[in-house]
Amino acid sequence: MPFTDLEPQAVTSYFVGRQSFIQQFYAHLNAGKRVFLIDTVATYGSGKSTLLAWLYWDVKKQRQWTPIWLPLNEFSLSHTNVGIEDAESLPALIENLFSYRDLLTRLAASLGSKAFAGIEADLQRILREQFSEALRPAVSDVHGGEVRIEASREALLDLTRNQIKAGDVIVNIAVSEALLATTIELAQQSLTQEFLRRFRQQVGRQRFIVFADDFCWIIGSQIGKWFLRGLVRGLENTVVVLLRTDTGDALTAGAADEELVNLPLEPFSFAEVAEYLRKRLGASPLLHDLAEVVYGFSHGHPLMTSMMVDLIRVDRLVDKEDIQRIKALPILSEGDDGTDQLRHKADQLIQSILAEVHRKDPPLEEVFVLCGVMRRFDRDMVAHVLGGLRGLDRPATHVGPLIARLSKYSFVEAQPARDDSGRVEYSFHFFIQERMEDYLRAHDPDLLRRIHTLAAEYYKGLLFDYGGEQTSGADAFVGLYRVEDEFWQDQTTEWLYHLTRLSQLEATGPRLGSRFSRVFLSFTRTFLEAFNWWGWYLKFPFCDQLLYEWGRMHPEQAGGQSRGRALLDILDKFYRAYPEGLFKRGRGDWKQVREAMYSLAYFLEIDGEDPLEELPADDHDARFVRALIEWFLAQAAFLEPHMDTTLAEESYQLASQLFESIGDDWNLAWTYSYLADVHVAAGQFDAAAARVHESLELAQKGKRSSQQDHELISQNYRVLGDAFWAQGDLNQAFREYARAVYHMYLCLAIPEAADLYTLNLYRDTRFHVLGRIQTLARQARRAEALAAATYLREFWNVYWDKIGAATPDLAARLAGDLVDEAVVHLLDADLFPAEPAEDQLGHSSDYTDNVIELASRMARQVKSASPAPILS
């Protein structure tokens, strides 16, 4: 797993050193005692993350300790899976386990030594072995033999539903929650032991400090306990520093008193407030008087202190007028400094700052307001929105100096843009954003609506310029690779954010065609398109991110559920019920999938009996979403225990008509392929062959190999192979299976280098074919199994010649126990090209070049391949 941002951003020059805290921090480090944990609890806005980042860079500069940066919020339940509400539930425990594995992998990436080479694969292996061993008595003799437990979130969730994968199907089996919970606890212990074993190999005389930010996000869940009780205590020569907002949860580290240090983070002292003012405003004979006023108002709270200074222009000295103006602010009573009190103070200060900007820098006022409600902004975006507000045909000019003046405010933060372009983006502190949003909502909702409208237009323009936005045409899948691009994901999230803000300003009764309804439809299309691209097969972080962001924008309401939250619940219900993997029969909860899709169509008001007549012809979003809904309804009918091929066929037929009506030939081709699978199950083999050939025609017509969707082509040949297998025609079946594996092999290089998705699809396709050989062997049809294996081996002769492989004794291999997983893996290596190594994923490599070269040499042979000579 690649990780970015392994170090915190550099701290602004305005940082005030919190000398009392820093002196105590270093005193504990240098006292010669065994200190393994320093815990600091502070209020919101007290500068915890800034201080932690400053300590990181200070420690790194001194070179006596090796600092490690660890943002723990990234491993919390709310970050990784918005749908889990009960932190004590078994699904939460499963999610915690895989987040803990990711946490260890990130720590290893930060340490960056040879001792941690290949740790991600080893941790995954440990999980697989742990579950296979612990659950073997419960899952043995299932569907004809032992079943390996897949080390994935989805596989464990299947076990909670009393299901387990056996070959290509899921069968019912009882695994107690207590056994599964115990196994998870043992698995995390094994992961910890492996990490600590490698850590001990590296540590030597090095001393480490782990700066763990936002521990408050995981303190209430199991991963927080594992982190403290298991990992932290085992790290030799290491101090872990926790800075966290008080959540009311007690810290249970199981440490001796002399090993755990509670280090309070006090507000700014008067001297520190004065130092901050001097850094921000420069020397002045009135600085002491001003410090008294600021300190009296803020009580040293850093956020309030910085906002008070923002009342004063930073390009001139302080004068008596400044002091009198600040003195005129209503001073709140001492005592409660909770979040509500902070909000009230912030509201006062924002209004005062706006009044000051209006008085002394009118050109900045408009920019200040519009940027205050943005999550991020840069020069181009501000120019677009400002030009729109002023009714200009072209973007507003001279935006750069305005942003430069704006960036002098302490709550305006700068960071590099996320597209590696060298641009700089800015954002208001999110606490201030909320205050600005509420202020405009109350005082000028029309302006707020116009700002969000123009911002949404800007991001939509970026997405269109990015390329590949159109999904029509059979080669549209190349454009859909944008879904995996972090920049595209980022811009899409911002576009949806502004659309959502717009929806929240509208009336709450959705009408088809209303902005409120269109926002929900846009979000649903984005989510389903991303899910259909990747998430249908493997867990896709972007889908999790979309649900997480939508949940943040539509929080729970005490007085009842909002419509935005209702949509989240529908999509989350679908997301959790839908199973991962290529072969899904009997897996997942198809009743939940079906209910979620009916609810979604009703919610979006696209549930008419004749959508081709009722949905406008030019409403591609509505027709696209309804078509995907029909897809998943068809799958539910086809893959649930009581298969209904008639209903599945009807839904796929309607989906195909909808895709055809909007010119989406790529999804139309996939629909024909899925429909062919239904025909095979119904015994309608001629109809299946017709659908396959229609799909292949759309997928291949007029395009070079590099423009074709080889996953789709592979799927078609696999379905065709299944059709011939069902008819007992092994000769034709294994010819189609060979083609299926070949085209999935091409997915490892065309159109992009292999990733986890294509790697696993290649693996699943191979083992589907190997499963057919296993079936022949179990039926005592060894001669046919040998003939099939020999055909598959010879199909790849160009590959074997290239790598100089010796000819294996396939008869001896097939004489072995083909129920034994190890034997099947050896047969796999005998028959098919090897997978790419872990370090070859995600980028072009020699492996990619070899796949492309092999494709050019085998293309003619594959197209004209003869049936397999098998004794059937």
N, C-alpha and C positions, 0 to 999 in steps of 0.2 A: 504494500500500500504506500503510494507516494505521499509525503507530507511536505507542506510548505509552512512558511512562517515559524521556523524552528527557533527563532529568536524574537524578542519583543521589539517594537519600534523604539528608536532613540527618543529620549525624553527632552521636552522643550527646555530652552535656556532659562525659562521663568521658574523652573523647579526650585522650591524652597526645601532645604535639606532635612527637615524634621530631625534636628540634631539629637534630641533626646532619644528618639527611637533608634536612630542609626548607631549611636554610641552604645546603647544597651545591646543592640544586635551583635555588633562586633565583640563586645565584652563577653557575651555568652560563647561566641565561636572560639575565642582565644583563651578562655578560662582553664582549659585543660581537662574539663569534665566531659563525660559522655553525654552530649546533647544530640538527639536525633530528630527532634520536632520542635519548631517554633510556631506557635499558633497566635494569630492576631485577629480579633473581632472588632469591627468598626462600623460606623453608620454609613448610610448611602451618601455618596458624593464626597467622602472624606479623602479621596485620592489614593485608595489602596492599590489599584493596578499601576498607577503612575509611580508610586513609591517602590513597588515590587520590581518594576522595569528598571528604575534607577539603581536599585541594589544589584540587579543582574549585571548591568554594565559596569558598575563600580567594582564588583567582585571579579569580573572578567579582566578589567584593567589591572588589578593587583596581581593576578596570576598565581595566587596561593591556593585558590580553590577553582574547580571547574564548574561553572554555572550551567544549569539545565532549565529551560523554560517549558512549563507544562500547563496549558490552559485547560482546566478540568471541565469547564462547561461543555466542551465538545463531546464529552463522553456521558452526558446526563441523559436521562430518559426523555426529557422534553426536547432535547436537541436531536436525538436519534430516532425516536418513535413517538410522535405526538398522540397516537391513539391509545397508549397505555396510561390509564388513570390511577390504577392501584399499584403503588410502588412495592407492595408486598406480594403481588400475585406471581404465579409461575411464569406467565409470559414476560413479566418485568424481570424476573430472575434470568430468564434466557437472554433477554436483550442486554442485561448487565454483563453476562458472561462474554458475549461477543464484543461489547464495548471495552471490557477489561482487556481482552486480547488485543484490541486496537490500541489501547492505552500503552500496553507493554511494547507494542511495535513502534509507537511513536517515541517512547523513551529510548528504545534501541537506536532509532534514527538520529536522535539528538546526540547520543554517545558516539555513534559513527565509527566504531572500531571493528577490526576483523573478528573479534570475539562474537559479534552479533550478526555475522554474515549468514544469510538464509534463515533468519529467525522467524520470519512470517510463515514460511512453509513448515518449519518445525513446530511452531505453536499450533498450526492447523492440524498437523499430523498427530500431535499429542491429544487434541480434542477428539479426533476420529478414533484413536486407539482407546482412549479413556471410556468413551461411550460404548464402543464395541465390546470391550471387556466387561464393563459393569452391567450392561444390559443383555449380555449374551444369553443368560438363562431365561430371560423373559421373551426373547425374540427368536430363539433357536427353533428349528423345524417349522419355519414359516414358508408356505408356498414351495415346498420341496427342498428345503435346506436352510442353512443359516443365512441370515441377512445382515449385511454390514450396515451400521448406523452412519448415516451421512452427518458430518460435522457442520451443519448449517442451521441457521435460525429456523428455517421453514421445516426442516426434518424434525427438529425438537418440538416445534409447535404441533406437527402432525402427531407426535407421541402423546401430547397432552390431550389430543382428540381421539386417542386410542386407535391410531392408524400408523402404518409403517410401510415403507416401500419394499416391494419384493419384485425384483426385475423391473418390468415396465408398469407395474400396477401397484396400487396401495391396498393392503388387506387390513382387516380389523384385528387388533391385538390389545390386550390390557397391560398397560404399564402404569404402576401406581404413581401418583404425584409425589409421594414420599421418596420412592426410589429415584425418580428423576431429579428431585431437588437435592438429594444426597449426592447423586452423580455429578450434578453441576458444581456443588461445593468441592468435591474431590477434584474435578477438572480444573477449577480455578487454582486450587492448591498446586496441581501439577504444572500449570502455566507459570505460576509464581516461582516454583522451584527451578524450572528451566531457565527463566530469566535471571534469577539470582546466581545460578551456576555459571552462566556466561559472564555475569557481572563480576563475579569473583575472579574470573580469568583475566579480566581487564584491569581491575581496580589497582593492584600493586600498591604503590604509595600515593596514588592520586587521592585527592579529597574533593568531594562533590557537594554542591548545594542545589537542590531541586526547588525552584521557585514555582510553587503550585498555586496558580491564580484561580479564583472563583470556586474554591472548595465547597462553598455554600450550595452549589448546584447539585452536588452528589452526596452531601452529608446524610440525607435522609433515605438513601437507597443502599442496596447491598454492595454495589461497587465501591461506595465510600468506605464501607467496613473492610472490604478486601484490601483496598488501597492502604488503609491505616494499619490494620492488624497483621496483614500478611506481607505486603510488599515493603512498606516504609521501614518496618522494624528489621527487615533482613538486608537492607542496603548498607554495606560496610563503608566506613569512612564517609558517611553521607549525612547531611542535615537537610531536612525537608522544611520549607518555610510555607506556611499556609496563611494567606490573607483572605478574609471572608466577611461578607455582610452577615449580621446577626439574624438567624432564622428561628431562633428559639431551640434549635437542636443542640444537645450536649455532645461534646467531643469525647468519643470513647476509643482512645488509642491503646489502652492497656499498657501504659508506660509507667515506669517508676517516676516519682516526683522530680528527681534530679535530672531526668532525661527529657521531660516535657516542659517547655518554657512557654508560659502565657505572657505575651509581650503586648501591652496595650498601645494602641495608636491614638494619641491624644489630638485634639484640635490644635490648630496653629496657636502658638503663644503670641503675646503682643509683639515680641521682638520678631517673630517669624512673619506676622502680618506686615510689620514695617519693612522687613527685608523684601517681601513679595512686592509691596508698593514701590519700593526703590527700583527693583528690577523692571517692573512694568512702566513706571512713570518717570524714572530718572531722579536726580537729586533735586531737593526743594527745601527751602526753610520751613515750609508749611507741612512737610511730610509727617512729622510727629503728630500734628493736630489732625491730619487726615486719618492717620492710623488709629487714633483714638475713636474717631467716628465709625470707621469701618469695623474695628474690633468690637465696638459696642453693639453694632447691628448684627454682625455675623457670629459673635462668640467664637471666632476662630475657625468656623466651618469652612473648609477650602472652597467648596462650590459657591457658597454665598460670598466669600471674600473676593473670588475672581470676578463674579458678576457685579459686585459693587464697583470694582475698579473699571469694569467695562462701561460704567456711566461716564467716564472721563476720557476725552480724546487723548490718544497716546502720543500725539505729535506736538504737544506743548506742555509747559510746566503747570503744576497745580496752582490754582488761585483761590482766594477766599470765597468766590462765588461757588466753586465746586463744593467746598466744605459746607456752605450754608444750604445748598441744594440737597446734599445727602442728609444733612441734619433734618431737613424738612420731611423726609420719608417717615411714614409711621413705623415706630420701633416696636417690634413684637415683644411680649413679655418673656422673661426668661423661663426656663423649665423645659417643657416638651420640645424635643428636636426631632420628632419622628418624621416620616415621609409626608404626611399631610401638612405639617408645619413647614417643611422645606418647600412643598409646592406653593404654599401661600406666599412665602418669602420670594420665591422665584417669580411668581406672577407679578408681585409688586415691582420687582427689579426689571422685568421685561418691559412692563409698561413705562417705567421710568427711562429705560434705555431707548425705547422707541420715541418717546417724547424728546429726548436729547438729540437723537439722530435727526428728527424732523426739524429741530431748532437750528442745528449747526451744520448738517450735511444733507440737505434735502435730496440730492441725486442718489444718495446711498439708501434712503429709506425704502424705496420700492424694492431694491435688490435685497435689502436686509429681510424684508417681510417674505418675499417669495422664496428665498433660500432657507429661511427658518423652518419651512414646512417640508423641505426636501430631505430625503434620507442621505442623498449624495448630490453634489453638483460640481460642474466644471465650467470653464468659460463658454464652451459651445452651447451647453444646456441653458445657462443663464441668458445668453444672447437670444436663443430661440424663444424662451418663455417671455423675456422682457420685450422682445420685438412683437410678440403676439399681444401682450397686454397693452402695448402702445399702438396697436393697429398698423404696424409697419409691414410692408411687403417683403422687406429683407431683414435679416437679423440685426439687432441693435449693435451699434459699434461702441468702442471705448469701454467694454465690459471689464477688460483686464485690470485697469486702475481701480475700478469699483470693488472687484474681488480682493485686490491687494489691501484696500482699506478695511474691507470686511474681515479679512484673515487676521487682523490685529486683535480681534476680540478673543478672549481666552477660551470661550466655548466653541470656537470654530476650529476644527481639527483638520489637518492636511495629511494626505497619504497618497502613495503612488497609485495610479489607476491600475485596474486589475487585468488589463489587456497587454501589459508589457510594452506600451507605446511610449513611455516616458512622460505621459501627461500626469498632471497633479489633480486629484479630486479633493473636494472639501466636504465637510459635514458639520452641522451643529451637533453638540452633545445631545444624545437622544432624549435626555430628560428635558432639555430646552425645546426640542422639537415638539414634544407632547404639549408643553405649555403654549407654544406658538400656535399649534393646531387648534387647541381649545380656545385661545384668544380670538383667532380669526373666525372660528365657527360661531362664536358669540357676537362678534362685532362687525364682521363683513363676510358672511358666508358666500356671497356671490363672487367676491375676489378669490376666496379659497377654492371655489369650484373652477374658476377660470385657470388658476395656477395648476391645479391637478389635471385639468383637461389638456393644457399645453404641454405639461411634462409627459403625460401619457402619449401624446402625439410625437414628442421628441424621441422617446424610447422605441415606439413603434417604427419610426423612420430608421433608427439605428438597426433594428432587427431586419427590416426590409433590405437595407443597404448591405447587411451582413451576407445576404445571398441565400438562396435555397428556401426562401419562405413559401414559395408555391409548392404544394404537394401533388399537383397534377402531373400526369405523365408517368410511364412505367419506370423511368430512371430517377424518379424523385427521391428514392432512398439515398442517393448520394448526398442530396441536399439535407436529408434528415440526420446526417452525421453531426449537424450543428447541435443537436440535442445533447451531445456529449461534450461540447465545447464550454469551458468554464465562463468565457466572456459572454457567449450567447445566453447561458443560464442566468448569469448575473443581470444582463440587460432585461431579460424576460421577467425576472423577479421584480425588478424596479418598475417595469411597465404594469405588471399586475398590481403592484402596490398602489400606484396612482389611480388605476382603474377602481380598486377597492375603496380608496378614499372617496372617489366620486360616488360610488354606489351608496356609501354611508351618508352622503349628503342628499340623496334622493328619497322620495317617499318609499315606504316599506312594502308596498304591494306590487310584486313583480308583474309586469305585463310583457308579453312577447314584443320585442322591439324597443322596450324601454331601456334606458341606460343601466338601471338596476339589474334587469334580466340579462343584458348583454355582458355585464361584468362576470356574472356567474357562468355564463356560457363560455366566455373566453378562458376563464380559469379552468373550467372542466375540460375544454378542448386541449389546453396546454398539458394538463395532468395526464389525460388519457393518451395523448400522442406520445408523451415521454414514456408512459407505462407500456404502451404498445411497441415502442422502439426497443426497450431494454428490460423494463420491470416485469414484463410477463414471464421472463425466463430467470433472471437473476435480480436480487435486490438492487435497486437503482437509487443511489443517494440523492439524485435530483428530485425524485418523487417524494422522498422523505423531506427534503428541503421545502418543496412546494407546500406540503401539508403543514409543516412547521410554521412557515411564514403566514399561511392562511389562518392558522390557529392564533398566531400573535395578533393578526389584524382583526380577528373576530373572537375576542376573549369571551369566557363564560360570563353570563349575566345573572345576577341574583334574582331578577324578576321574571325570568323565563328565557328560553333559548332563542337567540337571534337566528335569522334566516341564513346568515353566513355560517354560523356554527352548525346549523342543520345540514348544509351542504358538506361541510367537513366530516360530519358523522357518517353521511352516506358514502363518501369516497373512502373514508378510513375503514368502514365496514367491508367494502369491496376489496380494499388493499390487503386487509388481514385475512380475508377468506380465500383469496386467490392463491393457488399453490405455485411454487417455483418449479423449474425443471422443464424438460422437453415433453415428457410423457406424464400426463396428469390424470389419467383415468383412475377414479376412486380416491384421488387426493383432494385436499382442500375441502371447503364447505360450499358446495355448489348451490345449496339452498340459499345461503347468505348472499352469494354472488347474484343469484336471480332476483332476490328481494331488493338488493341494492340497486340493480339496474332498472327495475320497475319504478323504484322510488326516485331515481335520478331522472328518468324520462318525465315522470309526473312533476317533479320539482321544477324542471326547466321548461315545462309546458311544451314538450315536443313528443308527447305520448299518443298522438292521434293514430287511428287505425290505418290511415292512408297518408303517410308523411310525404309521399311524392306529390300529392295534391295539396296538402295542407301547409307544408313548409315552403316558403318562397324559393323559387328556383335559384335566385342569386344569394341566398343565405347559406353559404358554404359551411359556416361553423355549425349551424343547427343540423344540416344534413350529415355532416361528418360525424358529429357526436352521436346522432341517432343511429348511424350506421355502425359505429363501434359498440353502442349499446346492444344492437342486434347481434353483433359478433359474440359478445359475452353471454347473451341469452342463449345463443346457439350452443356455445360451449357447455353451459350449464345443463342444457337438455341432453347433450351428447355424452357428457363425461360423468354425470351423476350416476349412482348405482342403478336406477331404473331408467336406462337409456331410452330416449324418445327421438329416433332418427327423423321422424316426420316433422316434428316441431323444430329440430335443429336445421333441417333443410329449408323450411319456410323462413326462418330468421336469416340464414345465410343468403337466400335468394333476395330478400328485401334489402339486406346490406349491399349486395352486389348492384342492385338497381340504384341505390342511393349513391354509391361511389361512382357508378357510371354517369349519373346525372351531373356530378360536379367535375368530371374529367379526371378522376383519381384512378388512373390505370394501375398504379402500383398496388394499392390496397385492393383493387378489384382482382388483380392476379392472385393475391394472397387469399381472398375470399373463395375463388374457384378452387384453390388448393385445399383449403379447409373443407369445402363442400365435397371434394373428392374423397376425403377421409371418411365423411359421413356415408357416402355411397358404398365405400368398401365395407363398413360395418353392417350396412343393410343388405349386403350381397349383390349390389347393383354394380357389377364390375365394368360393364360397358359405359355406364354413365360416369363412373369414376375416371376411366381412361379419357373420356371426352373432356371432363373438367380439367384434368391434368394437362392435356394438350392445349386447351384454351389458356391456361395459366402460363405455360411455357411459351406460347406464342407472344403473349404480352410481355413476358420477362426478357425474351431474347431478340425479338424482331428488330432488325436494323441497328443493333448495338454491338460494339466490340465487347470482348470478354471483360475488359476493365470497366465497362459501364453497366455490367449486368449485376443483378442481385443474386449472388451464388448461394446464399442461404435459402432464398425462395426456390431456386432451381433444385437444390439438394432436397428440400422438403417435398417437392413434386416427385422426384425420383424415388424417395423413400416411400411415399404413399403408393406409387405405382408398384414398387417392390412388394409392399404389403398386400396389394390386390392380387398379384400373381401368387404370392405365398398362400393366401387364403384359398386360391383355386388349385393349389397343389402343383403349380408350374414352377419348379425350383430353378430351371434353366433361365427363364425370363426374370424371376425374382432376384437372383443374385447378380444378374447383369445390371438391373436397376439399382440394387443396393450398392454395387461398386461405383456407379455414377454418383449416387447420393454422397458417399464418403468422399469421392474426388472433389465434388463441388463444395462440400463443407471444408475440405482441406484448402481450397482456393480462398475461402473466407479468412484464412490466417494471413493473407497478404493483399487481397483485393477487396475493396479499393483502398483499405488502410491496413496497417500492421495489426497483428493479433492483439487481442485484449482478453480479459477474463471471460467475457461473453462468448466470443468466437472460439476460444480455447475449450470451454465447457461444451459448446454445441458440437464441436468436432469430436470430443470425447463421447458424448451421448450418442451421436450417430454411429460411431464405430461400435459401441457396445450394444446398440440395438441389433446390428448385423451379427456380432458375435453371439448374441442371445439366440439368434436363429440356428447357428451352428450348435450351440449347447442343446437346444431342443432336439435337433436331429440325433445328437449323440445320446441323449437320455432316452430317446425312442429306439435305441439300438440300430440306428441307421448310420453306422460309422462310415460306410463306403460313400454315402451321399455327403456326409459332413466333410470327409476328406476331399471329395471332388470340389465342393464349394470352397473350402479353404485353399485348395490348390489354385482355383480360378482367381480368387482374390489376390493371392500372392503374385501370380503371373500378371495380373492387371497392372501391378506397380513395378514391372521389371525395369523400366527406365530409371526409377528411383533406386532400386537395389543395385543396379549397375553403377550408378553415380556414386553411391557411398561405399561400393565394394563389399556388399554384404554377402556372407556365405549362405548357401542354400540350406534352410532348416529341414529337419526330419519331421514333417508335419504329421505323418502317421504315428510317430512316437509321441508327439505332443498331444494328439487327439486320443491316444490310448490312456492318457492321464485322467485324473478326476476333474472333469470340467465344471464341477460344482465348487471346486477350490478356487478361491479368488486369485491366488498367486499363479495358478496354471492359466487362467483366463488372461491375465495380464501378460504372460509370456506369449500366448497365442496372438494377442493384440500386437505385440512387437514384431511377431513373425509376418503379419499380414498387412500392416498399414504403416505409413510414414510416421516418424516420431513427432510428438508435440514440441512446440517451442519451449525453451527453458524460461524460468521466471524472469530472468534479466533481459529477455528478448521481447517482452510484452510492451506494447504501447509505443514502440518506435521501430523504424526500419532497421534491419540488421541483415547479417548473412542469411539468416533463416528466411526472411522475407524475399531476398533476392533469389534464393534457391527455389522457393515455391513458384515465383513468377517464371523462372527459367523452365521448371518442370512443366508448368501449365502450357507453355508454348510448344514443348516437345510432345505432349500427350494429347493435345486438343483434338487432332484428327482421329486418333485411336479411340478416344472416349466417345466421340460422336458416332462412330461406326462400329462400336463394340458388338461382338457376336454374343449370343446367349451362352450361358455357362453350360459346359457338357457334364450334366449331373444325372445320375441314374434314378430319376423320379418317374 
